[in-house]
Amino acid sequence: MRAVVKALGIPLTLARHELRLLVSLALWLARRTHGVRGGTAFGYARAQGPLLLGFGFVCVVETVMMSVLLRSRPAVHAVVLFLDVYTVVIVVALHAACVVRPHVLEDGALRIRRAVHVDLRIPLERIASVRRELRTTHERTDGELDVAVGAQTTVTLELTEPVTHVTFFGRRRKVRVVRCNADDPEALVRALAAAGERTARA
């Protein structure tokens, strides 16, 4: 029974993931954000824009080519057309999710996010140091989390105590070093330093 539940969990997770992407696309079209409220938002989507734009263009070209190749087989063409169009929508939704779900510096915590895949809340009092650090290569290391965008991170946070990161499929990891990307890393570092000073005085 446990194996059945586990087997069903993966498709449900994927379906929930795609639903959240589509919700993000709707928010993007409505020019709204998710989870910012009274906090300060720091975007990170700029680094991946050209890559996703190029991938989306390739998908559109493939859609046109398949339409030409399958025009004599209407049933197959309809199925392939649906899948191709849906792929383009998901690619756009991936970018939209990064735009509408920025990092957020809120009262007492920093939320590090990446689309709908990562949402890590770090209490400000646990941030020992923060610095601007450009990295374009990352190796998976115990106790470290790299939230790369466009294959790069620009800000590194070292923590006094670990925080729990929940992976895409629900596995829990303790991390003490977090690297993320920000469109304006200097602004994020300055804001965190100022927020840390206010927290220390409180």
C-alpha positions, 0 to 999 in steps of 0.5 A: 500500500505504501508503494502505491501511495508513493507511486501516486505521489509523483504524478500528483506532485507534477500535476500540482507543480504545473498548476502552480506554474499556470497560476503564476502565468495568470498572475504575470499577465495580470501584473501581480506578484505572489507572497510579497505583501508588505515586504521588499521584492528582489527579482532574479529572473533576468539571468534566464530570460534569453535562455527561455526566450531561445527555448520558446522560439525553438518550440514554436519553430518545431510546432510549425514544422510538425504542422507541415509534416503532419497536415495529411494526418489530422488526428495525429496533428491535433494531438502533437499540436496540443502538446507543442502549444502546451510546451510553449505555455509551460516555458513561458509559465516558468519565466512568469513564475520567476517574475511573480515569485521574487525573493522577499525581505520581510519582517524578520526573515528572507524568503529565497525563491525560484519559480515554484520549485524553491521557497526557503524562509531564513530568519534574519537572526540566523544570517551570520554573513552575506556577501556578493559572490558570482559563481557559475559552477556549483557542486552538490555539497551537504549543508549547502543549497545553490538556488542558481538561475541561468546557471549562476548565483550572485549572493552567498549567505552563511548561517549561524544555525541550519534551516530546513529546505524541502526539495521538490519531491518533499525530501528535507535537507538541513543547510547552513550555506545558501547561494542565490541569484539576484538581478541587483545583488548589491541592493540585496546585500545592503538591504540584508545588512541594514535589516540585520543591524535593526534585528541586532538592536531590537 
